[in-house]
Amino acid sequence: MELKNNTEQAVLEYLDGVLAQYPNCCKCDRCRQDIAILALNHLPPRYTSTHKGSVYDKLQTLSPEYSIKIVEEIAKAIEIVSKNPRHET
């Protein structure tokens, strides 16, 4: 059995698009990972273990409300990580 967090996949799918809105934000691997982790820590996990469950959940994550929530959390995470990067600027 393979567990899959569909919220993680959704955050990773939206990340580049939201980062493009912040030209002054560092986009190194460490900052990108920190942004994704911070956003994920503020979103509910959506785990599935079957293909059918994954497809059903993927449809749910495409709803406008869920998409907006993901983008909001990524944007908040970008603001936080930009102000406090874990590396020299």
Backbone as CSV, one residue per row, in Angstrom:
resi,resn,N_x,N_y,N_z,CA_x,CA_y,CA_z,C_x,C_y,C_z
1,MET,0.851,-1.177,0.000,0.000,0.000,0.000,0.895,1.238,0.000
2,GLU,0.590,2.169,-0.882,1.341,3.418,-0.956,0.447,4.569,-0.510
3,LEU,0.918,5.313,0.471,0.172,6.481,0.938,0.582,7.699,0.130
4,LYS,-0.398,8.520,-0.231,-0.119,9.704,-1.029,-0.876,10.884,-0.444
5,ASN,-0.157,11.971,-0.180,-0.775,13.193,0.317,-1.050,14.101,-0.880
6,ASN,-2.304,14.186,-1.284,-2.665,14.985,-2.451,-2.494,16.479,-2.215
7,THR,-2.525,16.919,-0.983,-2.273,18.331,-0.696,-0.836,18.679,-1.064
8,GLU,0.088,17.791,-0.767,1.496,18.023,-1.122,1.646,18.197,-2.630
9,GLN,1.017,17.323,-3.377,1.092,17.407,-4.838,0.491,18.721,-5.331
10,ALA,-0.623,19.136,-4.755,-1.273,20.383,-5.170,-0.382,21.589,-4.872
11,VAL,0.236,21.616,-3.695,1.127,22.733,-3.343,2.288,22.798,-4.335
12,LEU,2.869,21.669,-4.655,3.991,21.657,-5.590,3.564,22.102,-6.993
13,GLU,2.337,21.780,-7.377,1.831,22.197,-8.684,1.612,23.705,-8.754
14,TYR,1.181,24.318,-7.672,0.905,25.752,-7.644,2.132,26.604,-7.328
15,LEU,3.153,26.008,-6.751,4.295,26.755,-6.227,4.952,27.677,-7.256
16,ASP,5.278,27.174,-8.422,5.965,28.001,-9.422,5.115,29.183,-9.868
17,GLY,3.835,28.960,-10.054,2.950,30.038,-10.472,2.853,31.151,-9.448
18,VAL,2.791,30.777,-8.179,2.711,31.790,-7.127,4.059,32.481,-6.961
19,LEU,5.144,31.725,-7.013,6.478,32.324,-6.904,6.735,33.339,-8.017
20,ALA,6.167,33.121,-9.178,6.353,34.050,-10.298,5.786,35.438,-9.977
21,GLN,4.866,35.502,-9.051,4.257,36.776,-8.639,5.166,37.552,-7.681
22,TYR,6.237,36.936,-7.227,7.168,37.530,-6.264,8.575,37.546,-6.853
23,PRO,8.866,38.505,-7.730,10.168,38.508,-8.410,11.365,38.698,-7.479
24,ASN,11.159,39.306,-6.316,12.267,39.546,-5.393,12.484,38.405,-4.396
25,CYS,11.667,37.395,-4.458,11.789,36.253,-3.552,12.867,35.302,-4.060
26,CYS,13.696,34.824,-3.145,14.704,33.825,-3.492,13.995,32.543,-3.931
27,LYS,14.483,31.952,-4.997,13.864,30.743,-5.526,14.825,29.553,-5.496
28,CYS,15.801,29.626,-4.598,16.735,28.500,-4.466,15.973,27.285,-3.912
29,ASP,16.588,26.119,-4.014,15.933,24.888,-3.575,15.550,24.933,-2.100
30,ARG,16.419,25.480,-1.270,16.133,25.530,0.166,14.916,26.407,0.447
31,CYS,14.859,27.594,-0.163,13.720,28.491,0.060,12.432,27.899,-0.508
32,ARG,12.509,27.290,-1.679,11.330,26.649,-2.270,10.805,25.546,-1.353
33,GLN,11.721,24.760,-0.809,11.314,23.693,0.098,10.709,24.261,1.380
34,ASP,11.328,25.300,1.931,10.791,25.926,3.144,9.401,26.494,2.903
35,ILE,9.192,27.110,1.748,7.879,27.669,1.402,6.847,26.550,1.317
36,ALA,7.187,25.477,0.619,6.257,24.354,0.476,5.933,23.738,1.842
37,ILE,6.945,23.536,2.663,6.735,22.930,3.983,5.862,23.816,4.853
38,LEU,6.146,25.099,4.863,5.356,26.022,5.683,3.904,26.051,5.218
39,ALA,3.685,26.098,3.914,2.312,26.078,3.391,1.617,24.773,3.776
40,LEU,2.307,23.649,3.612,1.710,22.354,3.936,1.358,22.230,5.413
41,ASN,2.153,22.851,6.267,1.867,22.791,7.699,0.613,23.576,8.081
42,HIS,0.122,24.405,7.167,-1.089,25.179,7.428,-2.278,24.720,6.598
43,LEU,-2.119,23.628,5.896,-3.200,23.050,5.098,-3.517,21.650,5.607
44,PRO,-4.768,21.234,5.504,-5.088,19.872,5.946,-4.541,18.840,4.970
45,PRO,-3.950,17.759,5.487,-3.475,16.701,4.596,-4.666,15.969,3.977
46,ARG,-4.473,15.456,2.775,-5.516,14.695,2.073,-4.853,13.419,1.558
47,TYR,-4.820,12.406,2.418,-4.151,11.151,2.086,-5.091,10.179,1.372
48,THR,-4.523,9.486,0.409,-5.227,8.400,-0.264,-4.262,7.230,-0.406
49,SER,-4.822,6.055,-0.659,-3.959,4.881,-0.842,-4.335,4.087,-2.086
50,THR,-5.383,4.502,-2.798,-5.782,3.804,-4.015,-5.848,4.789,-5.170
51,HIS,-5.779,4.261,-6.374,-5.876,5.116,-7.566,-7.247,5.791,-7.616
52,LYS,-8.307,5.028,-7.336,-9.665,5.589,-7.354,-9.801,6.713,-6.333
53,GLY,-9.275,6.517,-5.143,-9.325,7.553,-4.112,-8.522,8.777,-4.512
54,SER,-7.391,8.553,-5.152,-6.547,9.659,-5.592,-7.241,10.487,-6.658
55,VAL,-7.899,9.823,-7.609,-8.624,10.538,-8.668,-9.770,11.338,-8.066
56,TYR,-10.524,10.728,-7.174,-11.637,11.421,-6.522,-11.130,12.638,-5.750
57,ASP,-10.053,12.459,-4.997,-9.518,13.561,-4.202,-8.936,14.649,-5.096
58,LYS,-8.326,14.273,-6.203,-7.773,15.255,-7.141,-8.892,16.170,-7.646
59,LEU,-10.051,15.612,-7.921,-11.191,16.423,-8.348,-11.600,17.410,-7.259
60,GLN,-11.534,16.980,-6.027,-11.879,17.854,-4.902,-10.876,18.997,-4.769
61,THR,-9.599,18.704,-5.006,-8.568,19.735,-4.853,-8.609,20.751,-5.985
62,LEU,-9.333,20.473,-7.051,-9.461,21.416,-8.155,-10.581,22.434,-7.935
63,SER,-11.315,22.311,-6.845,-12.391,23.270,-6.576,-11.796,24.656,-6.352
64,PRO,-12.507,25.695,-6.755,-11.989,27.059,-6.582,-11.648,27.395,-5.123
65,GLU,-12.464,26.957,-4.193,-12.214,27.257,-2.782,-10.901,26.649,-2.307
66,TYR,-10.666,25.399,-2.687,-9.447,24.717,-2.265,-8.223,25.328,-2.939
67,SER,-8.360,25.650,-4.212,-7.255,26.286,-4.945,-6.880,27.623,-4.318
68,ILE,-7.867,28.404,-3.970,-7.620,29.709,-3.343,-6.895,29.530,-2.017
69,LYS,-7.325,28.564,-1.227,-6.685,28.310,0.067,-5.220,27.923,-0.116
70,ILE,-4.935,27.096,-1.107,-3.555,26.685,-1.365,-2.713,27.891,-1.761
71,VAL,-3.225,28.700,-2.681,-2.484,29.889,-3.126,-2.266,30.849,-1.963
72,GLU,-3.275,31.054,-1.131,-3.129,31.933,0.040,-2.027,31.442,0.965
73,GLU,-1.999,30.153,1.250,-0.994,29.616,2.164,0.404,29.682,1.564
74,ILE,0.521,29.457,0.265,1.828,29.598,-0.387,2.289,31.048,-0.316
75,ALA,1.382,31.987,-0.575,1.731,33.414,-0.531,2.177,33.821,0.874
76,LYS,1.471,33.361,1.888,1.864,33.656,3.272,3.252,33.082,3.560
77,ALA,3.486,31.862,3.103,4.776,31.212,3.328,5.892,31.957,2.610
78,ILE,5.627,32.456,1.415,6.625,33.231,0.676,7.006,34.477,1.455
79,GLU,6.028,35.161,1.995,6.296,36.367,2.787,7.182,36.040,3.988
80,ILE,6.873,34.970,4.674,7.636,34.590,5.869,9.059,34.180,5.506
81,VAL,9.193,33.314,4.512,10.518,32.822,4.131,11.360,33.956,3.537
82,SER,10.733,34.856,2.791,11.484,35.994,2.215,12.085,36.879,3.302
83,LYS,11.366,37.035,4.397,11.853,37.864,5.502,12.864,37.132,6.377
84,ASN,12.826,35.814,6.340,13.670,34.997,7.223,14.300,33.824,6.480
85,PRO,15.067,34.061,5.412,15.664,32.927,4.701,16.678,32.205,5.591
86,ARG,16.822,30.918,5.364,17.769,30.132,6.168,19.154,30.108,5.523
87,HIS,19.486,31.153,4.805,20.809,31.282,4.194,21.138,32.765,4.072
88,GLU,22.376,33.045,3.732,22.789,34.431,3.554,22.100,35.003,2.324
89,THR,21.690,36.260,2.424,21.017,36.885,1.269,22.017,37.558,0.361
